[in-house]
Amino acid sequence: MKLNERSLAFYATCDSPADNAGFLYKRGERHTAYHRRWFVLKGNMLFYFEERESREPVGVIVLEGCTVELCDSAEEFAFAIRFGGTKSRTYVLAAESQAAMESWVKSLSRASFDYMRLVVRELEKQLEEMRWGPAGGCGGCRQLPGSWKPKPSGSERLPEKLPALPAVLPKENGCAVWNNAPGADHLPDTSSCGGYDSEGNPRPPPLPPRRQASSSEAGSTRVATPESPSTFCRLHEQYGQEVARLRQDWLEKQRGPRP
């Protein structure tokens, strides 16, 4: 696997939050002596520096396909990162305390993408069980919502049908009226009020009679027409002059009487 050294160095020292960081003792590959190094864990990459203030890491360990386990070593609180394969290297590290060792072993064991994949699968399984409930009762089958409905018992009554919505009321001069049909001037027949139609649906209440306009109202009624642009400009100018006059009076009152 090819790694870009500049990108790794920037990622190791950038301000992104680290999953774990601290001093650990790292055993050399050729020499068995331990060296104190500053380790930073970000994602599945474990960087180590010579000092905490170092600008570039000495090395990086990609935590994929490995296991983290305790090991016997001359140093106390030691653990190892083992990779699969005969020629793979084993990294032996040692913490400064029991709590630090447990913290590092836990965080390193959870750093790989394989572990994250298992966590995602488990969370998806739990979410599915929360949605559909645990499998059982029908051989582990799971039905989609709405595919099965319990049959109502004899004591339970089916919900009554809602009455049909009335048709859209006609409009006259832009205003809705109760009835525009011929013969609507007389009072409706209320003898069938509260009955049901042929389909068993309850009939809607009768519509009230249309109000008759008087002769004086009929003569003065006009069809409303939208204001023309000239009328709007005239009103705008008229009210604008009134506002300007009121503003002038207010300014003169603020200035006070002239000497």
C-alpha positions as CSV (number, residue, x, y, z in Angstrom):
1,M,0.0,0.0,0.0
2,K,1.4,3.4,-1.0
3,L,1.2,6.2,1.4
4,N,1.8,9.9,0.8
5,E,4.3,11.1,3.5
6,R,3.2,14.7,3.3
7,S,-0.4,13.9,3.6
8,L,0.2,11.6,6.5
9,A,2.4,14.2,8.3
10,F,-0.3,16.8,7.8
11,Y,-3.0,14.5,9.1
12,A,-1.0,13.5,12.1
13,T,-0.3,17.1,13.2
14,C,-3.6,18.8,12.1
15,D,-6.2,20.0,14.6
16,S,-8.6,17.1,14.0
17,P,-9.5,15.4,17.2
18,A,-7.5,12.3,18.2
19,D,-9.1,9.1,19.5
20,N,-6.3,8.6,22.0
21,A,-2.9,10.2,22.7
22,G,-0.2,9.7,25.2
23,F,3.3,8.4,25.9
24,L,4.1,4.7,25.4
25,Y,7.3,2.7,25.5
26,K,8.0,1.0,22.1
27,R,10.3,-1.9,21.7
28,G,12.7,-1.7,18.8
29,E,12.6,-4.1,15.9
30,R,16.2,-5.1,15.9
31,H,17.2,-4.0,19.4
32,T,14.9,-5.1,22.3
33,A,15.4,-1.9,24.1
34,Y,12.3,0.3,24.8
35,H,12.1,3.9,23.7
36,R,9.6,6.4,25.0
37,R,7.5,7.8,22.2
38,W,4.5,10.1,21.9
39,F,1.6,8.2,20.2
40,V,-1.5,9.7,18.5
41,L,-4.4,7.5,17.4
42,K,-6.6,8.9,14.6
43,G,-9.0,6.6,13.0
44,N,-7.2,3.4,12.0
45,M,-3.8,5.0,12.0
46,L,-1.4,5.0,15.0
47,F,1.3,7.7,14.7
48,Y,4.3,7.9,16.9
49,F,6.7,10.8,17.4
50,E,10.0,11.2,19.1
51,E,8.7,14.0,21.3
52,R,5.3,15.5,22.0
53,E,6.3,18.8,20.2
54,S,7.7,17.0,17.1
55,R,6.3,18.3,13.8
56,E,6.6,15.1,11.9
57,P,5.9,11.5,13.0
58,V,8.7,8.9,13.1
59,G,6.3,6.2,11.8
60,V,2.7,5.1,11.4
61,I,0.9,1.8,12.1
62,V,-2.2,1.0,10.0
63,L,-4.5,-0.9,12.3
64,E,-6.1,-3.2,9.8
65,G,-6.0,-7.0,9.9
66,C,-4.4,-7.0,13.4
67,T,-5.2,-8.1,16.9
68,V,-4.4,-6.3,20.2
69,E,-3.5,-8.5,23.1
70,L,-1.6,-8.5,26.4
71,C,1.9,-10.1,26.3
72,D,4.7,-11.0,28.7
73,S,7.6,-8.6,28.6
74,A,10.3,-7.1,30.7
75,E,8.3,-3.9,30.9
76,E,5.2,-3.8,33.0
77,F,1.8,-3.0,31.4
78,A,2.9,-4.4,28.0
79,F,0.7,-5.3,25.1
80,A,1.3,-6.3,21.5
81,I,-0.2,-5.5,18.1
82,R,0.0,-8.6,16.0
83,F,-0.7,-8.9,12.2
84,G,-1.6,-12.0,10.3
85,G,1.1,-13.6,8.2
86,T,4.4,-15.2,8.8
87,K,6.6,-12.2,7.9
88,S,4.4,-9.6,9.5
89,R,5.9,-7.5,12.3
90,T,4.6,-7.5,15.9
91,Y,4.7,-4.2,17.7
92,V,5.3,-4.5,21.4
93,L,4.2,-1.4,23.5
94,A,4.1,-0.7,27.2
95,A,2.1,1.9,29.1
96,E,3.0,3.7,32.2
97,S,0.0,2.5,34.3
98,Q,-2.7,-0.1,34.3
99,A,-5.4,2.4,33.5
100,A,-3.4,3.7,30.5
101,M,-2.8,0.2,29.2
102,E,-6.5,-0.7,29.4
103,S,-7.4,2.6,27.7
104,W,-5.0,2.0,24.8
105,V,-5.9,-1.7,24.3
106,K,-9.6,-0.7,24.2
107,S,-9.1,2.1,21.7
108,L,-6.7,0.2,19.5
109,S,-9.1,-2.8,19.3
110,R,-11.9,-0.5,18.1
111,A,-9.8,1.4,15.5
112,S,-10.1,-0.8,12.5
113,F,-12.7,-0.6,9.8
114,D,-13.6,-4.2,10.3
115,Y,-14.7,-3.4,13.9
116,M,-16.7,-0.4,12.7
117,R,-18.4,-2.6,10.1
118,L,-19.4,-5.1,12.8
119,V,-20.8,-2.2,14.9
120,V,-22.8,-0.9,12.0
121,R,-24.3,-4.3,11.3
122,E,-25.2,-4.8,14.9
123,L,-26.8,-1.3,15.1
124,E,-28.8,-2.0,11.9
125,K,-30.0,-5.3,13.4
126,Q,-31.1,-3.6,16.6
127,L,-32.9,-0.9,14.6
128,E,-34.7,-3.5,12.5
129,E,-35.8,-5.3,15.6
130,M,-37.1,-2.0,17.1
131,R,-39.1,-1.4,13.9
132,W,-40.6,-4.9,13.3
133,G,-40.1,-6.5,16.7
134,P,-38.3,-9.8,17.4
135,A,-38.9,-12.6,14.9
136,G,-41.2,-15.3,16.2
137,G,-44.7,-16.7,16.1
138,C,-44.6,-17.4,12.3
139,G,-41.3,-19.2,11.9
140,G,-39.2,-16.0,11.9
141,C,-41.2,-14.4,9.1
142,R,-41.4,-10.6,9.0
143,Q,-44.2,-8.9,7.3
144,L,-44.3,-5.4,5.9
145,P,-46.5,-2.9,7.8
146,G,-50.0,-2.9,6.5
147,S,-49.8,-6.4,5.0
148,W,-51.8,-8.0,7.8
149,K,-54.6,-6.5,9.9
150,P,-56.5,-8.2,12.7
151,K,-60.1,-9.1,12.1
152,P,-62.5,-7.2,14.3
153,S,-64.4,-9.2,16.8
154,G,-68.2,-9.3,17.1
155,S,-68.3,-6.8,19.9
156,E,-66.2,-4.3,17.9
157,R,-68.0,-2.0,15.5
158,L,-66.6,-0.9,12.2
159,P,-66.0,2.8,11.9
160,E,-68.9,4.6,10.3
161,K,-68.4,6.0,6.8
162,L,-67.8,9.7,6.7
163,P,-70.4,11.8,4.8
164,A,-69.5,12.7,1.3
165,L,-68.0,16.2,0.9
166,P,-70.3,18.7,-0.9
167,A,-69.5,19.8,-4.3
168,V,-67.7,23.1,-4.9
169,L,-70.0,26.0,-4.3
170,P,-70.5,28.2,-7.4
171,K,-69.4,31.8,-7.3
172,E,-71.1,35.0,-8.3
173,N,-69.0,38.2,-8.8
174,G,-66.1,36.4,-7.1
175,C,-68.2,35.5,-3.9
176,A,-69.4,32.1,-3.1
177,V,-73.2,31.6,-2.9
178,W,-75.1,28.8,-1.3
179,N,-77.1,27.7,-4.3
180,N,-77.3,28.9,-7.9
181,A,-79.6,26.2,-9.1
182,P,-83.0,27.1,-10.6
183,G,-85.8,27.1,-8.0
184,A,-83.5,27.8,-5.1
185,D,-85.4,30.9,-4.1
186,H,-87.9,28.9,-2.0
187,L,-87.1,27.1,1.2
188,P,-85.6,23.6,0.8
189,D,-87.6,20.5,1.9
190,T,-86.5,19.5,5.3
191,S,-88.7,16.4,5.6
192,S,-85.8,14.2,4.7
193,C,-83.3,15.9,7.1
194,G,-81.2,13.4,8.9
195,G,-81.9,10.5,6.5
196,Y,-79.6,8.4,4.4
197,D,-79.1,8.1,0.7
198,S,-79.3,5.0,-1.4
199,E,-75.7,4.0,-0.5
200,G,-76.3,4.2,3.2
201,N,-74.3,7.4,3.7
202,P,-75.8,10.1,5.9
203,R,-77.1,13.1,4.0
204,P,-75.6,16.5,4.5
205,P,-77.7,19.2,6.2
206,P,-79.9,21.3,3.8
207,L,-78.5,24.4,2.3
208,P,-79.9,27.7,3.6
209,P,-82.0,29.8,1.1
210,R,-80.3,32.4,-1.0
211,R,-80.8,36.0,0.3
212,Q,-83.0,38.1,-2.0
213,A,-81.6,41.6,-2.7
214,S,-84.0,44.6,-2.2
215,S,-84.9,46.9,-5.0
216,S,-82.7,49.7,-3.6
217,E,-79.7,47.3,-3.2
218,A,-80.3,45.9,-6.7
219,G,-80.2,49.4,-8.1
220,S,-77.0,50.4,-6.3
221,T,-75.2,47.1,-6.7
222,R,-72.3,47.4,-9.1
223,V,-69.8,44.8,-10.2
224,A,-66.5,45.4,-8.4
225,T,-63.8,46.4,-10.8
226,P,-60.1,46.6,-10.0
227,E,-58.6,50.0,-9.4
228,S,-56.9,51.4,-12.5
229,P,-53.3,52.6,-12.3
230,S,-54.3,56.2,-12.6
231,T,-56.6,55.9,-9.5
232,F,-53.8,54.3,-7.5
233,C,-51.3,57.0,-8.5
234,R,-53.8,59.7,-7.5
235,L,-54.4,58.1,-4.1
236,H,-50.7,57.6,-3.5
237,E,-50.0,61.3,-4.3
238,Q,-52.9,62.5,-2.1
239,Y,-51.8,60.4,1.0
240,G,-48.2,61.3,0.3
241,Q,-48.9,65.0,0.5
242,E,-50.8,64.5,3.8
243,V,-47.9,62.5,5.3
244,A,-45.5,65.2,4.2
245,R,-47.7,67.9,5.8
246,L,-47.9,66.0,9.1
247,R,-44.2,65.4,9.1
248,Q,-43.5,69.2,8.6
249,D,-45.9,70.0,11.5
250,W,-44.1,67.6,13.7
251,L,-40.6,69.0,12.8
252,E,-41.8,72.5,13.6
253,K,-43.1,71.4,17.0
254,Q,-39.8,69.8,17.8
255,R,-37.9,73.0,16.9
256,G,-40.0,75.0,19.3
257,P,-41.4,78.6,18.9
258,R,-39.3,80.9,16.8
259,P,-37.9,84.0,18.7
